[in-house]
Amino acid sequence: MDQQLLIRGLGGQGILVSTKLIGAAATKAGLFALHYAAYSGEVRGGWIECTLTVSDEPIHLPPTVSRSENCIVMHPAAFDMMAARLRPGGLFMVNSSLVERRDYPLDGRVVEIPATEIGEEIGHEMAGTMAALGAYVELTGFLKLDLVMDALANVIPPHRANLIEIDRKALTAGAEFARAKVSVPA
C-alpha cells in the first residue's frame, strides 16, 4: 500500500501541520511515512507545498512526489500546479471557499469542500485545512479519524495547544461533510 498526498496553499493555513499530522497518525498505525515541505521565503502569506508518502513498507523514494493520487488545493494560486500533478483517476480536493475555478482535471475525482467556511463556523478560519484533512481521511479510508485526532497532541506545537479542540472539531466537520455530500467507499 502506497499513499501520496500533496497539499498546497499559503503559509498560515496549517498546511505543514496537516501533513505532519497524517504522517504521525500513519506511523502510530504501524506504517512508514515520509514528509517534505517546500515554501517561499515570506514569514506569512507565501506559498507552501507539503508532500507526504505513506507506505506499509520502508520508503526508498526521494522526498518529493512529482504526481500524486491525492491533491488538496487550499488557495486559488495553487490550482494550476496541483491540477497538472494529479495522477489519472486521483482525488482532487478543492477549498471551494477560496477557489472559484471549476475547470477541473478531466481524469480525476473532484471534491469541493468549503473548508475555510467550515473553519470559520467552528471559530477559526485557519482550521479550514483540518476540515479538508478530515474529508480526505474519510474519502480515502486509509486511516481512522480517531487515530488522526489522537496524534494532534504530538504534532501541534505547545504554543498552539489551545487550538487542539478546534482542530478536532474541524477534522470531524470535514469527515461529516464528506459523508453527507460525497459517496464514500466502504
N, C-alpha and C positions, 0 to 999 in steps of 0.2 A: 504494500500500500504506500503510495506516494501522494502527497497533497501539497500543492503550491498555492500561495496566496500573495497577491500584490495589492497594496493599498497606497493610494497617492492622494495627497491633499495639501493643505497648508499647515505650517507649524502652529501649534496651539490647538489643533483639532483632536489631539490624542492618538494620532496615527502610530507613533512609536510605541506608546504604552499598549495599544491594542494588539499589535503583532507580538510583542513580548508576552502578553497575557496568554495568547493562544499557544505560543511556544512553551510557556511554563505549564499550562494545563496538559499539553501533549506529553511532556516529559513525566508529569505525575501519572499519566495513563500508561507509562512504560514505553513510549515512543521516543524517537530521536527527533530533534528539532534544530534547525539552523536558521538564524535570523541575521538579516543585513539591512542597514539603513543608509540612505544617501539623502543629503539635503543641501540646500543653498546656504549661504553664509549669514543670512539675516537672523537676528535673535528671535523674532516672532514674525509670522506672516510670509516667510519664504516657503518654497515648495519642499515637500518631504515625501520620500517614497520608501516604503518598507517591503522587504521580501521575506517570506517565511516558507521554508520547506520542512515538511513533517513526513517521517517515514517509519516503518516498523523495522527497518534495517539501518545500520550506520550510514550516514550520508557522506558520500565522497564526491561532492559537486562543488564547483565554485559557489560563493555565497550569493551570486546574483542569478536571477531567473529571467531569461530573455522573453519567454512566453509562458503564460500560466493558464491553468484551467479555472482559476478564481481571481477575479479582479473587482476591487471596490473603488469607485470614483467618488471622492468626498467633496471635490471642488471643480467648477467648470474648467479651470485651466488644465486639469489632469485628463480630461475626456479623450482627446485625440491619441495621446500616448498610450493610455490604457486600452482603448479600442483596438489599436494596432498590435497589442501584445496578448490579446486573448486567444487562447487555443481554440480550434474548432470545437463547437459543442460545449464550450465552457460557460461558467456562471459570471455574468456581468452585472454587478450591483451598482446602482446609481443613487446618490443622495439627491432625490428629486426636490428637496427643499432649496437647493442651490443650483443644481444643474438643470437648465431649461432645454437643452438639446435633446432631440429624440431620434437622431439618425444613428441608431444602434448598430453594432456589428450584426451582420445577417446570419452568421453561423454561431449563435450562442443563445443561452437562456438569460433573458433580461429580467431583472427585478428592480423596480423603482421603489425606494423606501424614503419617506420624508424624515430622514434621520435627524436633521437639525431641528425640525419641528418637534419630534419626539423628545429630544434633549431639552428643548425649551419648556415643553409641557411638564417634564419631570422636575425642572428647576435649574437646569444648567445647559446652555446650548452646546458646550463642549462635550457633553455626554452623547452627542449625536453619533460619534464614531462607535461608541459602545453599543448603541442601538443597532447600528449596521452590523456590528460584530455578532450581536445576539441573533439577528436574522441569518447571518452567514452560518453560524453554528447550527441553527435549526434546519436550514436548507441543505447543508452538506451532510449532516448527521454523523460526521466522523468523530466528534467529541460530544460528551454530555454537557449541557449548560451548567449543571451543578458543579462539575469539575472546573469549568472556567471561572465560575464565581468563587470557588474555594481558592483559586490561585490569585485572586485580586490582592489579598493582604500581602502576598510575597512580591508583587510587581509594582503596586502603587507606592511611590516614594513617601516616607514618613510625613513630609510637609504637605502632602495631599491626602492624607488619611481621612480627612473629613469628607472626601468625595467618594469613598468606597460604597456607601449606601446608595448614593445617586447612581453610581456605575452599575450596581446590582439591579436597580430599578430599570435602568436603560437597557441592560442586557435582556432582562425579562420582557420589557416592552417590545424590543426588536424581535425576539423569538415569537412573541404573541402576534405581532404584525405579520410575520412570515406565515405562521399557522393559519391566520384568518384570511389573508389575501392571496396566498400562493399555494399551489399544490405541492406539498412536501412529500418527498419519497419516504416510504415506510421503512 
